[in-house]
């Protein structure tokens, strides 16, 4: 089993963290034990998910974000079946963050393109509304970067970060992502306001 | 029938062209009669395509580009069935350029994203190897911009223009597309050289 254990410091600059890598035995059982900022005794685990049995715990996380329509380019009235099919698309590897068996977040990772673009990874992350502010997105991003490197990806790209999602932009920047593109008025908020979207990119080499 | 007739001038600055719009009757039968530079008496027609009967004339156009692996992020060994399925994906509208019943090129248009990003169009164009240098890509781009406007799109975006494809970059720029993003080393050429890809964007408003 590949186990990655991270201890994030409580210091304001959360980019600094210690990492210990344990011997890799099973690529499928990637797991992260994560000590969040507010409760040193609590541990988050990240493990690979599948539609069965994980859909029941993932849909309550996807649904609020889809219904809000503020960050993902998905129809706000998307059905559960369509959302689960999207999240578990054939090329996606899906992971969930759990703490005491409660699911706090989920992310997918995929090659951003085929052919000559298959060396760049792409991810989507969603944190449960009941778990915001606890470092769940940070834990998922850290995990995804490790996993992308382990799979041999040379870079990671986020194709469409809504510019008003400043918390996400700042988080990705704290992980070394740079804004390499700005798409003018490319996203229509539920308020019908058109705002820019950002393309963010970081090398894994 | 929506008919769009364009006469491109032979002048070096080919951005200038006269346009006459005829009354729109049938959205499905969008057609363009295009007088190319080298033969004023020849007319290219652009019409909507479907897998049956157009796959037989489209595959010989897709295959050389896919096998070359220099411009599209598709596997170089992609099968005919997979390529046709990709080109005629559910959200794609596909068009072909024909002259004297010979197919010279094909393009698709789709919403670049769902939800809050569905107002931006995305296209892919491929010219037949036997028809390069005759303004086929220019005719397709002009047609796609008109069609995108007619469908209500507010902008068009090309997500991944390989930076070494300078002819395409210059052509899209001549249509008003701007480079709004540069993806470092995002494309691996068949020579194993990593080159940048460009994100190009233009408003339709």
Contacts between the chains, C-beta under 8 A, distances in Angstrom:
chain1	res1	chain2	res2	distance
A	69	B	115	6.2
A	69	B	116	6.0
A	70	B	116	7.9
A	72	B	115	6.8
A	73	B	113	3.6
A	73	B	114	5.4
A	73	B	115	4.6
A	73	B	116	5.6
A	73	B	117	3.7
A	73	B	118	7.4
A	74	B	114	5.4
A	74	B	115	4.7
A	75	B	114	5.5
A	75	B	115	5.1
A	76	B	115	6.5
A	113	B	73	3.6
A	113	B	160	6.6
A	114	B	73	5.4
A	114	B	74	5.5
A	114	B	75	5.5
A	115	B	69	6.2
A	115	B	72	6.8
A	115	B	73	4.7
A	115	B	74	4.7
A	115	B	75	5.0
A	115	B	76	6.5
A	115	B	78	8.0
A	116	B	69	6.0
A	116	B	70	7.9
A	116	B	73	5.7
A	116	B	162	7.7
A	116	B	187	4.7
A	116	B	188	4.5
A	116	B	189	6.5
A	116	B	190	7.7
A	117	B	73	3.7
A	117	B	160	6.5
A	117	B	186	6.1
A	117	B	187	5.8
A	117	B	188	7.5
A	117	B	197	7.3
A	118	B	73	7.5
A	118	B	188	7.9
A	119	B	188	6.0
A	119	B	194	8.0
A	120	B	183	7.7
A	120	B	186	5.6
A	154	B	185	7.3
A	154	B	194	7.8
A	155	B	184	7.5
A	155	B	185	7.0
A	155	B	186	7.0
A	157	B	183	6.6
A	157	B	186	7.2
A	159	B	159	7.2
A	160	B	113	6.6
A	160	B	117	6.5
A	162	B	116	7.7
A	180	B	181	5.5
A	180	B	182	5.9
A	180	B	183	6.1
A	180	B	184	6.9
A	181	B	180	5.4
A	181	B	181	2.1
A	181	B	182	7.1
A	181	B	183	7.5
A	181	B	199	4.7
A	182	B	180	5.9
A	182	B	181	7.1
A	183	B	120	7.6
A	183	B	157	6.6
A	183	B	180	6.1
A	183	B	181	7.5
A	183	B	199	7.2
A	183	B	201	6.0
A	184	B	155	7.4
A	184	B	180	7.0
A	184	B	201	6.6
A	184	B	203	7.1
A	185	B	154	7.3
A	185	B	155	6.9
A	185	B	203	7.6
A	186	B	117	6.1
A	186	B	120	5.6
A	186	B	155	7.0
A	186	B	157	7.1
A	186	B	201	7.8
A	187	B	116	4.8
A	187	B	117	5.8
A	188	B	116	4.5
A	188	B	117	7.5
A	188	B	118	7.9
A	188	B	119	6.0
A	189	B	116	6.5
A	190	B	116	7.7
A	194	B	119	8.0
A	194	B	154	7.8
A	197	B	117	7.2
A	199	B	181	4.7
A	199	B	183	7.2
A	199	B	199	6.1
A	201	B	183	6.0
A	201	B	184	6.6
A	201	B	186	7.8
A	203	B	184	7.1
A	203	B	185	7.6
